[in-house]
Amino acid sequence: MAHHESSPSPASWVEQVEQALQLIPLDTAYASWLGLRLNPVANASQGPRITLPGSLVPAYVIPTDEELMIARHTRKLISV
């Protein structure tokens, strides 16, 4: 029998992505072309609002429970 590596669980994958994104804060130069003027202190502390008052577009950090959302979507898909 061939050895198959198991795939990471969706929750594990989400945690890995979250950890990677925490290492890469939104860059001011990257965001400026969108009209965003980032507040570096709010961006580093993850908001809730991470743009300065004079920004053309407001940006917010919205906390989510990805594991719960994955579970809900999965339950909905398998109950069809």
mmCIF file of the N, C-alpha and C atoms, coordinates in Angstrom:
data_MODEL
# 
_entry.id   MODEL 
# 
loop_
_atom_site.group_PDB 
_atom_site.id 
_atom_site.type_symbol 
_atom_site.label_atom_id 
_atom_site.label_alt_id 
_atom_site.label_comp_id 
_atom_site.label_asym_id 
_atom_site.label_entity_id 
_atom_site.label_seq_id 
_atom_site.pdbx_PDB_ins_code 
_atom_site.Cartn_x 
_atom_site.Cartn_y 
_atom_site.Cartn_z 
_atom_site.occupancy 
_atom_site.B_iso_or_equiv 
_atom_site.pdbx_formal_charge 
_atom_site.auth_seq_id 
_atom_site.auth_comp_id 
_atom_site.auth_asym_id 
_atom_site.auth_atom_id 
_atom_site.pdbx_PDB_model_num 
ATOM 1   N N  . MET A 1 1  ? 0.853   -1.181 0.000  1.00 0.00 ? 1  MET A N  1 
ATOM 2   C CA . MET A 1 1  ? 0.000   0.000  0.000  1.00 0.00 ? 1  MET A CA 1 
ATOM 3   C C  . MET A 1 1  ? 0.898   1.243  0.000  1.00 0.00 ? 1  MET A C  1 
ATOM 4   N N  . ALA A 1 2  ? 0.589   2.170  -0.860 1.00 0.00 ? 2  ALA A N  1 
ATOM 5   C CA . ALA A 1 2  ? 1.386   3.404  -0.958 1.00 0.00 ? 2  ALA A CA 1 
ATOM 6   C C  . ALA A 1 2  ? 1.109   4.292  0.246  1.00 0.00 ? 2  ALA A C  1 
ATOM 7   N N  . HIS A 1 3  ? 2.128   5.039  0.623  1.00 0.00 ? 3  HIS A N  1 
ATOM 8   C CA . HIS A 1 3  ? 1.999   5.972  1.733  1.00 0.00 ? 3  HIS A CA 1 
ATOM 9   C C  . HIS A 1 3  ? 1.466   7.298  1.202  1.00 0.00 ? 3  HIS A C  1 
ATOM 10  N N  . HIS A 1 4  ? 0.366   7.750  1.749  1.00 0.00 ? 4  HIS A N  1 
ATOM 11  C CA . HIS A 1 4  ? -0.213  9.041  1.366  1.00 0.00 ? 4  HIS A CA 1 
ATOM 12  C C  . HIS A 1 4  ? -0.141  9.984  2.550  1.00 0.00 ? 4  HIS A C  1 
ATOM 13  N N  . GLU A 1 5  ? 0.393   11.168 2.278  1.00 0.00 ? 5  GLU A N  1 
ATOM 14  C CA . GLU A 1 5  ? 0.412   12.171 3.344  1.00 0.00 ? 5  GLU A CA 1 
ATOM 15  C C  . GLU A 1 5  ? -0.995  12.717 3.517  1.00 0.00 ? 5  GLU A C  1 
ATOM 16  N N  . SER A 1 6  ? -1.379  12.900 4.745  1.00 0.00 ? 6  SER A N  1 
ATOM 17  C CA . SER A 1 6  ? -2.710  13.450 4.980  1.00 0.00 ? 6  SER A CA 1 
ATOM 18  C C  . SER A 1 6  ? -2.704  14.952 4.720  1.00 0.00 ? 6  SER A C  1 
ATOM 19  N N  . SER A 1 7  ? -3.801  15.436 4.197  1.00 0.00 ? 7  SER A N  1 
ATOM 20  C CA . SER A 1 7  ? -3.946  16.871 3.952  1.00 0.00 ? 7  SER A CA 1 
ATOM 21  C C  . SER A 1 7  ? -4.199  17.573 5.265  1.00 0.00 ? 7  SER A C  1 
ATOM 22  N N  . PRO A 1 8  ? -3.694  18.806 5.390  1.00 0.00 ? 8  PRO A N  1 
ATOM 23  C CA . PRO A 1 8  ? -3.990  19.548 6.620  1.00 0.00 ? 8  PRO A CA 1 
ATOM 24  C C  . PRO A 1 8  ? -5.474  19.861 6.698  1.00 0.00 ? 8  PRO A C  1 
ATOM 25  N N  . SER A 1 9  ? -5.983  19.933 7.910  1.00 0.00 ? 9  SER A N  1 
ATOM 26  C CA . SER A 1 9  ? -7.394  20.273 8.090  1.00 0.00 ? 9  SER A CA 1 
ATOM 27  C C  . SER A 1 9  ? -7.613  21.726 7.675  1.00 0.00 ? 9  SER A C  1 
ATOM 28  N N  . PRO A 1 10 ? -8.841  22.082 7.279  1.00 0.00 ? 10 PRO A N  1 
ATOM 29  C CA . PRO A 1 10 ? -9.108  23.483 6.926  1.00 0.00 ? 10 PRO A CA 1 
ATOM 30  C C  . PRO A 1 10 ? -8.742  24.447 8.051  1.00 0.00 ? 10 PRO A C  1 
ATOM 31  N N  . ALA A 1 11 ? -9.016  24.051 9.297  1.00 0.00 ? 11 ALA A N  1 
ATOM 32  C CA . ALA A 1 11 ? -8.704  24.933 10.423 1.00 0.00 ? 11 ALA A CA 1 
ATOM 33  C C  . ALA A 1 11 ? -7.203  25.148 10.521 1.00 0.00 ? 11 ALA A C  1 
ATOM 34  N N  . SER A 1 12 ? -6.436  24.076 10.310 1.00 0.00 ? 12 SER A N  1 
ATOM 35  C CA . SER A 1 12 ? -4.978  24.177 10.367 1.00 0.00 ? 12 SER A CA 1 
ATOM 36  C C  . SER A 1 12 ? -4.467  25.105 9.260  1.00 0.00 ? 12 SER A C  1 
ATOM 37  N N  . TRP A 1 13 ? -5.038  24.948 8.073  1.00 0.00 ? 13 TRP A N  1 
ATOM 38  C CA . TRP A 1 13 ? -4.637  25.775 6.945  1.00 0.00 ? 13 TRP A CA 1 
ATOM 39  C C  . TRP A 1 13 ? -4.937  27.241 7.213  1.00 0.00 ? 13 TRP A C  1 
ATOM 40  N N  . VAL A 1 14 ? -6.112  27.527 7.755  1.00 0.00 ? 14 VAL A N  1 
ATOM 41  C CA . VAL A 1 14 ? -6.498  28.904 8.081  1.00 0.00 ? 14 VAL A CA 1 
ATOM 42  C C  . VAL A 1 14 ? -5.529  29.493 9.092  1.00 0.00 ? 14 VAL A C  1 
ATOM 43  N N  . GLU A 1 15 ? -5.176  28.723 10.108 1.00 0.00 ? 15 GLU A N  1 
ATOM 44  C CA . GLU A 1 15 ? -4.234  29.210 11.123 1.00 0.00 ? 15 GLU A CA 1 
ATOM 45  C C  . GLU A 1 15 ? -2.886  29.531 10.492 1.00 0.00 ? 15 GLU A C  1 
ATOM 46  N N  . GLN A 1 16 ? -2.426  28.709 9.555  1.00 0.00 ? 16 GLN A N  1 
ATOM 47  C CA . GLN A 1 16 ? -1.153  28.966 8.888  1.00 0.00 ? 16 GLN A CA 1 
ATOM 48  C C  . GLN A 1 16 ? -1.200  30.254 8.080  1.00 0.00 ? 16 GLN A C  1 
ATOM 49  N N  . VAL A 1 17 ? -2.307  30.478 7.389  1.00 0.00 ? 17 VAL A N  1 
ATOM 50  C CA . VAL A 1 17 ? -2.458  31.704 6.599  1.00 0.00 ? 17 VAL A CA 1 
ATOM 51  C C  . VAL A 1 17 ? -2.502  32.923 7.517  1.00 0.00 ? 17 VAL A C  1 
ATOM 52  N N  . GLU A 1 18 ? -3.262  32.820 8.616  1.00 0.00 ? 18 GLU A N  1 
ATOM 53  C CA . GLU A 1 18 ? -3.345  33.937 9.560  1.00 0.00 ? 18 GLU A CA 1 
ATOM 54  C C  . GLU A 1 18 ? -1.975  34.282 10.120 1.00 0.00 ? 18 GLU A C  1 
ATOM 55  N N  . GLN A 1 19 ? -1.203  33.272 10.471 1.00 0.00 ? 19 GLN A N  1 
ATOM 56  C CA . GLN A 1 19 ? 0.131   33.516 11.016 1.00 0.00 ? 19 GLN A CA 1 
ATOM 57  C C  . GLN A 1 19 ? 1.016   34.184 9.978  1.00 0.00 ? 19 GLN A C  1 
ATOM 58  N N  . ALA A 1 20 ? 0.923   33.741 8.732  1.00 0.00 ? 20 ALA A N  1 
ATOM 59  C CA . ALA A 1 20 ? 1.731   34.341 7.671  1.00 0.00 ? 20 ALA A CA 1 
ATOM 60  C C  . ALA A 1 20 ? 1.337   35.792 7.449  1.00 0.00 ? 20 ALA A C  1 
ATOM 61  N N  . LEU A 1 21 ? 0.031   36.083 7.457  1.00 0.00 ? 21 LEU A N  1 
ATOM 62  C CA . LEU A 1 21 ? -0.423  37.447 7.229  1.00 0.00 ? 21 LEU A CA 1 
ATOM 63  C C  . LEU A 1 21 ? -0.044  38.384 8.369  1.00 0.00 ? 21 LEU A C  1 
ATOM 64  N N  . GLN A 1 22 ? 0.043   37.869 9.585  1.00 0.00 ? 22 GLN A N  1 
ATOM 65  C CA . GLN A 1 22 ? 0.443   38.704 10.710 1.00 0.00 ? 22 GLN A CA 1 
ATOM 66  C C  . GLN A 1 22 ? 1.884   39.166 10.559 1.00 0.00 ? 22 GLN A C  1 
ATOM 67  N N  . LEU A 1 23 ? 2.668   38.406 9.807  1.00 0.00 ? 23 LEU A N  1 
ATOM 68  C CA . LEU A 1 23 ? 4.056   38.783 9.591  1.00 0.00 ? 23 LEU A CA 1 
ATOM 69  C C  . LEU A 1 23 ? 4.198   39.832 8.504  1.00 0.00 ? 23 LEU A C  1 
ATOM 70  N N  . ILE A 1 24 ? 3.118   40.079 7.757  1.00 0.00 ? 24 ILE A N  1 
ATOM 71  C CA . ILE A 1 24 ? 3.160   41.026 6.644  1.00 0.00 ? 24 ILE A CA 1 
ATOM 72  C C  . ILE A 1 24 ? 2.094   42.089 6.848  1.00 0.00 ? 24 ILE A C  1 
ATOM 73  N N  . PRO A 1 25 ? 2.365   43.112 7.662  1.00 0.00 ? 25 PRO A N  1 
ATOM 74  C CA . PRO A 1 25 ? 1.364   44.173 7.828  1.00 0.00 ? 25 PRO A CA 1 
ATOM 75  C C  . PRO A 1 25 ? 1.147   44.903 6.501  1.00 0.00 ? 25 PRO A C  1 
ATOM 76  N N  . LEU A 1 26 ? -0.046  45.438 6.333  1.00 0.00 ? 26 LEU A N  1 
ATOM 77  C CA . LEU A 1 26 ? -0.365  46.160 5.111  1.00 0.00 ? 26 LEU A CA 1 
ATOM 78  C C  . LEU A 1 26 ? 0.619   47.319 4.935  1.00 0.00 ? 26 LEU A C  1 
ATOM 79  N N  . ASP A 1 27 ? 1.285   47.349 3.819  1.00 0.00 ? 27 ASP A N  1 
ATOM 80  C CA . ASP A 1 27 ? 2.321   48.331 3.542  1.00 0.00 ? 27 ASP A CA 1 
ATOM 81  C C  . ASP A 1 27 ? 1.695   49.641 3.065  1.00 0.00 ? 27 ASP A C  1 
ATOM 82  N N  . THR A 1 28 ? 2.143   50.754 3.629  1.00 0.00 ? 28 THR A N  1 
ATOM 83  C CA . THR A 1 28 ? 1.608   52.067 3.289  1.00 0.00 ? 28 THR A CA 1 
ATOM 84  C C  . THR A 1 28 ? 1.774   52.379 1.809  1.00 0.00 ? 28 THR A C  1 
ATOM 85  N N  . ALA A 1 29 ? 2.944   52.101 1.241  1.00 0.00 ? 29 ALA A N  1 
ATOM 86  C CA . ALA A 1 29 ? 3.175   52.388 -0.174 1.00 0.00 ? 29 ALA A CA 1 
ATOM 87  C C  . ALA A 1 29 ? 2.269   51.536 -1.056 1.00 0.00 ? 29 ALA A C  1 
ATOM 88  N N  . TYR A 1 30 ? 2.070   50.296 -0.670 1.00 0.00 ? 30 TYR A N  1 
ATOM 89  C CA . TYR A 1 30 ? 1.216   49.401 -1.446 1.00 0.00 ? 30 TYR A CA 1 
ATOM 90  C C  . TYR A 1 30 ? -0.241  49.876 -1.407 1.00 0.00 ? 30 TYR A C  1 
ATOM 91  N N  . ALA A 1 31 ? -0.690  50.360 -0.281 1.00 0.00 ? 31 ALA A N  1 
ATOM 92  C CA . ALA A 1 31 ? -2.086  50.753 -0.114 1.00 0.00 ? 31 ALA A CA 1 
ATOM 93  C C  . ALA A 1 31 ? -2.393  52.137 -0.677 1.00 0.00 ? 31 ALA A C  1 
ATOM 94  N N  . SER A 1 32 ? -1.396  52.973 -0.859 1.00 0.00 ? 32 SER A N  1 
ATOM 95  C CA . SER A 1 32 ? -1.653  54.358 -1.252 1.00 0.00 ? 32 SER A CA 1 
ATOM 96  C C  . SER A 1 32 ? -2.305  54.481 -2.622 1.00 0.00 ? 32 SER A C  1 
ATOM 97  N N  . TRP A 1 33 ? -2.027  53.590 -3.542 1.00 0.00 ? 33 TRP A N  1 
ATOM 98  C CA . TRP A 1 33 ? -2.638  53.680 -4.874 1.00 0.00 ? 33 TRP A CA 1 
ATOM 99  C C  . TRP A 1 33 ? -4.147  53.457 -4.812 1.00 0.00 ? 33 TRP A C  1 
ATOM 100 N N  . LEU A 1 34 ? -4.623  52.868 -3.718 1.00 0.00 ? 34 LEU A N  1 
ATOM 101 C CA . LEU A 1 34 ? -6.060  52.674 -3.532 1.00 0.00 ? 34 LEU A CA 1 
ATOM 102 C C  . LEU A 1 34 ? -6.735  53.874 -2.873 1.00 0.00 ? 34 LEU A C  1 
ATOM 103 N N  . GLY A 1 35 ? -5.937  54.853 -2.496 1.00 0.00 ? 35 GLY A N  1 
ATOM 104 C CA . GLY A 1 35 ? -6.484  55.994 -1.780 1.00 0.00 ? 35 GLY A CA 1 
ATOM 105 C C  . GLY A 1 35 ? -6.482  55.793 -0.277 1.00 0.00 ? 35 GLY A C  1 
ATOM 106 N N  . LEU A 1 36 ? -5.809  54.753 0.172  1.00 0.00 ? 36 LEU A N  1 
ATOM 107 C CA . LEU A 1 36 ? -5.724  54.472 1.607  1.00 0.00 ? 36 LEU A CA 1 
ATOM 108 C C  . LEU A 1 36 ? -4.539  55.208 2.214  1.00 0.00 ? 36 LEU A C  1 
ATOM 109 N N  . ARG A 1 37 ? -4.783  55.886 3.310  1.00 0.00 ? 37 ARG A N  1 
ATOM 110 C CA . ARG A 1 37 ? -3.713  56.482 4.100  1.00 0.00 ? 37 ARG A CA 1 
ATOM 111 C C  . ARG A 1 37 ? -3.720  55.744 5.427  1.00 0.00 ? 37 ARG A C  1 
ATOM 112 N N  . LEU A 1 38 ? -2.772  54.821 5.570  1.00 0.00 ? 38 LEU A N  1 
ATOM 113 C CA . LEU A 1 38 ? -2.769  53.941 6.735  1.00 0.00 ? 38 LEU A CA 1 
ATOM 114 C C  . LEU A 1 38 ? -2.231  54.624 7.974  1.00 0.00 ? 38 LEU A C  1 
ATOM 115 N N  . ASN A 1 39 ? -2.829  54.274 9.091  1.00 0.00 ? 39 ASN A N  1 
ATOM 116 C CA . ASN A 1 39 ? -2.345  54.676 10.407 1.00 0.00 ? 39 ASN A CA 1 
ATOM 117 C C  . ASN A 1 39 ? -1.444  53.535 10.873 1.00 0.00 ? 39 ASN A C  1 
ATOM 118 N N  . PRO A 1 40 ? -0.110  53.744 10.897 1.00 0.00 ? 40 PRO A N  1 
ATOM 119 C CA . PRO A 1 40 ? 0.801   52.643 11.217 1.00 0.00 ? 40 PRO A CA 1 
ATOM 120 C C  . PRO A 1 40 ? 0.581   52.046 12.606 1.00 0.00 ? 40 PRO A C  1 
ATOM 121 N N  . VAL A 1 41 ? 0.190   52.860 13.570 1.00 0.00 ? 41 VAL A N  1 
ATOM 122 C CA . VAL A 1 41 ? -0.047  52.352 14.925 1.00 0.00 ? 41 VAL A CA 1 
ATOM 123 C C  . VAL A 1 41 ? -1.288  51.459 14.935 1.00 0.00 ? 41 VAL A C  1 
ATOM 124 N N  . ALA A 1 42 ? -2.381  51.937 14.325 1.00 0.00 ? 42 ALA A N  1 
ATOM 125 C CA . ALA A 1 42 ? -3.616  51.145 14.267 1.00 0.00 ? 42 ALA A CA 1 
ATOM 126 C C  . ALA A 1 42 ? -3.411  49.890 13.423 1.00 0.00 ? 42 ALA A C  1 
ATOM 127 N N  . ASN A 1 43 ? -2.640  49.992 12.338 1.00 0.00 ? 43 ASN A N  1 
ATOM 128 C CA . ASN A 1 43 ? -2.370  48.845 11.484 1.00 0.00 ? 43 ASN A CA 1 
ATOM 129 C C  . ASN A 1 43 ? -1.590  47.774 12.262 1.00 0.00 ? 43 ASN A C  1 
ATOM 130 N N  . ALA A 1 44 ? -0.591  48.196 13.023 1.00 0.00 ? 44 ALA A N  1 
ATOM 131 C CA . ALA A 1 44 ? 0.216   47.249 13.793 1.00 0.00 ? 44 ALA A CA 1 
ATOM 132 C C  . ALA A 1 44 ? -0.593  46.570 14.895 1.00 0.00 ? 44 ALA A C  1 
ATOM 133 N N  . SER A 1 45 ? -1.574  47.298 15.450 1.00 0.00 ? 45 SER A N  1 
ATOM 134 C CA . SER A 1 45 ? -2.385  46.721 16.530 1.00 0.00 ? 45 SER A CA 1 
ATOM 135 C C  . SER A 1 45 ? -3.692  46.119 15.996 1.00 0.00 ? 45 SER A C  1 
ATOM 136 N N  . GLN A 1 46 ? -3.823  46.072 14.674 1.00 0.00 ? 46 GLN A N  1 
ATOM 137 C CA . GLN A 1 46 ? -4.958  45.468 13.980 1.00 0.00 ? 46 GLN A CA 1 
ATOM 138 C C  . GLN A 1 46 ? -6.289  46.150 14.277 1.00 0.00 ? 46 GLN A C  1 
ATOM 139 N N  . GLY A 1 47 ? -6.262  47.477 14.255 1.00 0.00 ? 47 GLY A N  1 
ATOM 140 C CA . GLY A 1 47 ? -7.482  48.260 14.192 1.00 0.00 ? 47 GLY A CA 1 
ATOM 141 C C  . GLY A 1 47 ? -8.233  48.547 15.464 1.00 0.00 ? 47 GLY A C  1 
ATOM 142 N N  . PRO A 1 48 ? -9.524  48.747 15.326 1.00 0.00 ? 48 PRO A N  1 
ATOM 143 C CA . PRO A 1 48 ? -10.361 48.289 14.228 1.00 0.00 ? 48 PRO A CA 1 
ATOM 144 C C  . PRO A 1 48 ? -10.225 49.112 12.941 1.00 0.00 ? 48 PRO A C  1 
ATOM 145 N N  . ARG A 1 49 ? -10.170 50.424 13.003 1.00 0.00 ? 49 ARG A N  1 
ATOM 146 C CA . ARG A 1 49 ? -9.946  51.199 11.779 1.00 0.00 ? 49 ARG A CA 1 
ATOM 147 C C  . ARG A 1 49 ? -8.441  51.381 11.625 1.00 0.00 ? 49 ARG A C  1 
ATOM 148 N N  . ILE A 1 50 ? -7.930  51.082 10.419 1.00 0.00 ? 50 ILE A N  1 
ATOM 149 C CA . ILE A 1 50 ? -6.484  51.155 10.212 1.00 0.00 ? 50 ILE A CA 1 
ATOM 150 C C  . ILE A 1 50 ? -6.079  52.282 9.269  1.00 0.00 ? 50 ILE A C  1 
ATOM 151 N N  . THR A 1 51 ? -7.045  53.139 8.889  1.00 0.00 ? 51 THR A N  1 
ATOM 152 C CA . THR A 1 51 ? -6.723  54.281 8.038  1.00 0.00 ? 51 THR A CA 1 
ATOM 153 C C  . THR A 1 51 ? -6.845  55.576 8.821  1.00 0.00 ? 51 THR A C  1 
ATOM 154 N N  . LEU A 1 52 ? -6.149  56.579 8.337  1.00 0.00 ? 52 LEU A N  1 
ATOM 155 C CA . LEU A 1 52 ? -6.196  57.900 8.949  1.00 0.00 ? 52 LEU A CA 1 
ATOM 156 C C  . LEU A 1 52 ? -7.503  58.593 8.571  1.00 0.00 ? 52 LEU A C  1 
ATOM 157 N N  . PRO A 1 53 ? -7.934  59.578 9.356  1.00 0.00 ? 53 PRO A N  1 
ATOM 158 C CA . PRO A 1 53 ? -9.192  60.280 9.051  1.00 0.00 ? 53 PRO A CA 1 
ATOM 159 C C  . PRO A 1 53 ? -9.244  60.897 7.652  1.00 0.00 ? 53 PRO A C  1 
ATOM 160 N N  . GLY A 1 54 ? -8.123  61.355 7.098  1.00 0.00 ? 54 GLY A N  1 
ATOM 161 C CA . GLY A 1 54 ? -8.116  61.975 5.770  1.00 0.00 ? 54 GLY A CA 1 
ATOM 162 C C  . GLY A 1 54 ? -8.041  60.999 4.614  1.00 0.00 ? 54 GLY A C  1 
ATOM 163 N N  . SER A 1 55 ? -8.076  59.722 4.878  1.00 0.00 ? 55 SER A N  1 
ATOM 164 C CA . SER A 1 55 ? -7.989  58.714 3.831  1.00 0.00 ? 55 SER A CA 1 
ATOM 165 C C  . SER A 1 55 ? -9.218  58.784 2.935  1.00 0.00 ? 55 SER A C  1 
ATOM 166 N N  . LEU A 1 56 ? -9.015  58.613 1.613  1.00 0.00 ? 56 LEU A N  1 
ATOM 167 C CA . LEU A 1 56 ? -10.150 58.627 0.682  1.00 0.00 ? 56 LEU A CA 1 
ATOM 168 C C  . LEU A 1 56 ? -11.091 57.451 0.937  1.00 0.00 ? 56 LEU A C  1 
ATOM 169 N N  . VAL A 1 57 ? -10.520 56.350 1.386  1.00 0.00 ? 57 VAL A N  1 
ATOM 170 C CA . VAL A 1 57 ? -11.297 55.136 1.637  1.00 0.00 ? 57 VAL A CA 1 
ATOM 171 C C  . VAL A 1 57 ? -10.970 54.641 3.038  1.00 0.00 ? 57 VAL A C  1 
ATOM 172 N N  . PRO A 1 58 ? -11.974 54.391 3.868  1.00 0.00 ? 58 PRO A N  1 
ATOM 173 C CA . PRO A 1 58 ? -11.683 53.831 5.184  1.00 0.00 ? 58 PRO A CA 1 
ATOM 174 C C  . PRO A 1 58 ? -11.418 52.320 5.078  1.00 0.00 ? 58 PRO A C  1 
ATOM 175 N N  . ALA A 1 59 ? -10.539 51.818 5.906  1.00 0.00 ? 59 ALA A N  1 
ATOM 176 C CA . ALA A 1 59 ? -10.270 50.375 5.955  1.00 0.00 ? 59 ALA A CA 1 
ATOM 177 C C  . ALA A 1 59 ? -10.325 49.933 7.404  1.00 0.00 ? 59 ALA A C  1 
ATOM 178 N N  . TYR A 1 60 ? -10.958 48.791 7.603  1.00 0.00 ? 60 TYR A N  1 
ATOM 179 C CA . TYR A 1 60 ? -11.156 48.256 8.950  1.00 0.00 ? 60 TYR A CA 1 
ATOM 180 C C  . TYR A 1 60 ? -10.664 46.812 9.019  1.00 0.00 ? 60 TYR A C  1 
ATOM 181 N N  . VAL A 1 61 ? -10.226 46.428 10.193 1.00 0.00 ? 61 VAL A N  1 
ATOM 182 C CA . VAL A 1 61 ? -9.936  45.027 10.462 1.00 0.00 ? 61 VAL A CA 1 
ATOM 183 C C  . VAL A 1 61 ? -11.202 44.454 11.077 1.00 0.00 ? 61 VAL A C  1 
ATOM 184 N N  . ILE A 1 62 ? -11.722 43.412 10.472 1.00 0.00 ? 62 ILE A N  1 
ATOM 185 C CA . ILE A 1 62 ? -12.954 42.796 10.958 1.00 0.00 ? 62 ILE A CA 1 
ATOM 186 C C  . ILE A 1 62 ? -12.624 41.415 11.499 1.00 0.00 ? 62 ILE A C  1 
ATOM 187 N N  . PRO A 1 63 ? -12.699 41.256 12.826 1.00 0.00 ? 63 PRO A N  1 
ATOM 188 C CA . PRO A 1 63 ? -12.393 39.940 13.385 1.00 0.00 ? 63 PRO A CA 1 
ATOM 189 C C  . PRO A 1 63 ? -13.436 38.912 12.934 1.00 0.00 ? 63 PRO A C  1 
ATOM 190 N N  . THR A 1 64 ? -12.958 37.744 12.574 1.00 0.00 ? 64 THR A N  1 
ATOM 191 C CA . THR A 1 64 ? -13.855 36.678 12.153 1.00 0.00 ? 64 THR A CA 1 
ATOM 192 C C  . THR A 1 64 ? -13.461 35.373 12.825 1.00 0.00 ? 64 THR A C  1 
ATOM 193 N N  . ASP A 1 65 ? -14.370 34.455 12.842 1.00 0.00 ? 65 ASP A N  1 
ATOM 194 C CA . ASP A 1 65 ? -14.093 33.114 13.336 1.00 0.00 ? 65 ASP A CA 1 
ATOM 195 C C  . ASP A 1 65 ? -14.144 32.199 12.118 1.00 0.00 ? 65 ASP A C  1 
ATOM 196 N N  . GLU A 1 66 ? -12.990 32.070 11.432 1.00 0.00 ? 66 GLU A N  1 
ATOM 197 C CA . GLU A 1 66 ? -12.942 31.299 10.194 1.00 0.00 ? 66 GLU A CA 1 
ATOM 198 C C  . GLU A 1 66 ? -13.337 29.848 10.409 1.00 0.00 ? 66 GLU A C  1 
ATOM 199 N N  . GLU A 1 67 ? -12.932 29.267 11.525 1.00 0.00 ? 67 GLU A N  1 
ATOM 200 C CA . GLU A 1 67 ? -13.258 27.870 11.785 1.00 0.00 ? 67 GLU A CA 1 
ATOM 201 C C  . GLU A 1 67 ? -14.773 27.669 11.867 1.00 0.00 ? 67 GLU A C  1 
ATOM 202 N N  . LEU A 1 68 ? -15.474 28.597 12.499 1.00 0.00 ? 68 LEU A N  1 
ATOM 203 C CA . LEU A 1 68 ? -16.926 28.508 12.595 1.00 0.00 ? 68 LEU A CA 1 
ATOM 204 C C  . LEU A 1 68 ? -17.560 28.650 11.213 1.00 0.00 ? 68 LEU A C  1 
ATOM 205 N N  . MET A 1 69 ? -17.067 29.590 10.418 1.00 0.00 ? 69 MET A N  1 
ATOM 206 C CA . MET A 1 69 ? -17.621 29.780 9.082  1.00 0.00 ? 69 MET A CA 1 
ATOM 207 C C  . MET A 1 69 ? -17.379 28.550 8.208  1.00 0.00 ? 69 MET A C  1 
ATOM 208 N N  . ILE A 1 70 ? -16.194 27.959 8.285  1.00 0.00 ? 70 ILE A N  1 
ATOM 209 C CA . ILE A 1 70 ? -15.911 26.744 7.517  1.00 0.00 ? 70 ILE A CA 1 
ATOM 210 C C  . ILE A 1 70 ? -16.857 25.632 7.949  1.00 0.00 ? 70 ILE A C  1 
ATOM 211 N N  . ALA A 1 71 ? -17.064 25.489 9.251  1.00 0.00 ? 71 ALA A N  1 
ATOM 212 C CA . ALA A 1 71 ? -17.963 24.448 9.763  1.00 0.00 ? 71 ALA A CA 1 
ATOM 213 C C  . ALA A 1 71 ? -19.390 24.679 9.267  1.00 0.00 ? 71 ALA A C  1 
ATOM 214 N N  . ARG A 1 72 ? -19.862 25.908 9.296  1.00 0.00 ? 72 ARG A N  1 
ATOM 215 C CA . ARG A 1 72 ? -21.224 26.197 8.830  1.00 0.00 ? 72 ARG A CA 1 
ATOM 216 C C  . ARG A 1 72 ? -21.388 25.892 7.346  1.00 0.00 ? 72 ARG A C  1 
ATOM 217 N N  . HIS A 1 73 ? -20.412 26.322 6.532  1.00 0.00 ? 73 HIS A N  1 
ATOM 218 C CA . HIS A 1 73 ? -20.489 26.069 5.098  1.00 0.00 ? 73 HIS A CA 1 
ATOM 219 C C  . HIS A 1 73 ? -20.406 24.576 4.810  1.00 0.00 ? 73 HIS A C  1 
ATOM 220 N N  . THR A 1 74 ? -19.559 23.871 5.528  1.00 0.00 ? 74 THR A N  1 
ATOM 221 C CA . THR A 1 74 ? -19.430 22.426 5.346  1.00 0.00 ? 74 THR A CA 1 
ATOM 222 C C  . THR A 1 74 ? -20.733 21.727 5.691  1.00 0.00 ? 74 THR A C  1 
ATOM 223 N N  . ARG A 1 75 ? -21.319 22.092 6.827  1.00 0.00 ? 75 ARG A N  1 
ATOM 224 C CA . ARG A 1 75 ? -22.594 21.488 7.242  1.00 0.00 ? 75 ARG A CA 1 
ATOM 225 C C  . ARG A 1 75 ? -23.675 21.748 6.190  1.00 0.00 ? 75 ARG A C  1 
ATOM 226 N N  . LYS A 1 76 ? -23.696 22.954 5.663  1.00 0.00 ? 76 LYS A N  1 
ATOM 227 C CA . LYS A 1 76 ? -24.696 23.286 4.648  1.00 0.00 ? 76 LYS A CA 1 
ATOM 228 C C  . LYS A 1 76 ? -24.482 22.452 3.380  1.00 0.00 ? 76 LYS A C  1 
ATOM 229 N N  . LEU A 1 77 ? -23.225 22.268 2.971  1.00 0.00 ? 77 LEU A N  1 
ATOM 230 C CA . LEU A 1 77 ? -22.940 21.497 1.776  1.00 0.00 ? 77 LEU A CA 1 
ATOM 231 C C  . LEU A 1 77 ? -23.283 20.025 1.929  1.00 0.00 ? 77 LEU A C  1 
ATOM 232 N N  . ILE A 1 78 ? -22.969 19.448 3.084  1.00 0.00 ? 78 ILE A N  1 
ATOM 233 C CA . ILE A 1 78 ? -23.201 18.006 3.231  1.00 0.00 ? 78 ILE A CA 1 
ATOM 234 C C  . ILE A 1 78 ? -24.642 17.673 3.585  1.00 0.00 ? 78 ILE A C  1 
ATOM 235 N N  . SER A 1 79 ? -25.437 18.676 3.946  1.00 0.00 ? 79 SER A N  1 
ATOM 236 C CA . SER A 1 79 ? -26.835 18.403 4.283  1.00 0.00 ? 79 SER A CA 1 
ATOM 237 C C  . SER A 1 79 ? -27.762 18.574 3.082  1.00 0.00 ? 79 SER A C  1 
ATOM 238 N N  . VAL A 1 80 ? -27.206 18.884 1.937  1.00 0.00 ? 80 VAL A N  1 
ATOM 239 C CA . VAL A 1 80 ? -28.012 19.077 0.720  1.00 0.00 ? 80 VAL A CA 1 
ATOM 240 C C  . VAL A 1 80 ? -28.413 17.737 0.153  1.00 0.00 ? 80 VAL A C  1 
# 
